Amino acid sequence: MLTLKLKRIMKIGMFTASFGVASTSIVMSSSAQLDSFETVDIAPRAFAYRMAGDFSQAGRPVDAPLVAVTRTSVLHIMKQQVTAAEYDRCVAEARCMARSPLEGFDPNLPAVQVSWQDATAYATWLSTKTGETWRLPTDEEWVFAAGSRFHDDALSVATSRDPSVLWLARYEKESEQETLDQRPRPTGAFGANEYGLLDLSGNVWEWTNTCFVRQSLDAKGRPASASTANCGVRVVEGEHRTFVTDFIRDARGGGCAVGKPPSNLGFRLVRED
């Protein structure tokens, strides 16, 4: 078996300790069977993070707490979403399940109609092929990398013991957002954020590794009890944050736990040091 080794062949820009500064690196396989995977290295910084999950206070549903987070290590994350051609190499080796066929679909477009289970299988396959450790980002890491492209899902509406009030408010807020063409677009069609990552919050939502949690808060908004996690449902980020069952490939047909369902489900990976 041919041993594949990744080596860094290019470094663009200088790493600096200044918060928020990112550099770009390209990790390329020594085999033609694997494409290059360009990553963006995002320097440590402090940022505000809206926690993901279902939170209640005195029995009433409320917005998730907004907490201050300081990341102390560099995040290495793919510059673009994994493409259909890249994903299908895993399928060809029988390590990933085939995607649902789309009429006239360009293999160089982002891989869509993939579940969290599919994305995780691909990360495992890629790690084995390259000798590197690749995985889905946590929701906190995704928000850190997204920067200004993160859409805060706080509603700031009057609380009610009826959870449907909050659900309806969320659906109305998300429905008011600009409706994008649901067809996957070429890489870069939705531009880059301030760190150079492409197509964040476009029409392809991205899986994260974060489980859906429920937690009650005290009168000061602090956790009043241990959280209850449901890892059969994962956090998905895009035009808005939502929660999708981990085996769902097309949330428009069901499996979206909250709000307006994503148009497409895709992913990008983080590389660990």
Protein Blocks (a to p, Z undefined) as FASTA:
>chain_A
ZZdddddfbdedjddfbehiacddddddfbfkbccdddddddddddddddeddddeehia
cdddddddddfbdcdddfbdcdfklmmmmmmnopaccddddehiafkbccehiafklmmm
mmmmmmmmnopacddddfklmmmmnmmmpccfbfoiacdfblklmmmmmmmmmmmpccdd
fbdcdehklopafkopahihiabdcddfbdcddddddfkopafbdcdddfkbccdddfbc
cdddfkbcblkngoiaghjddfbdcddddddZZ
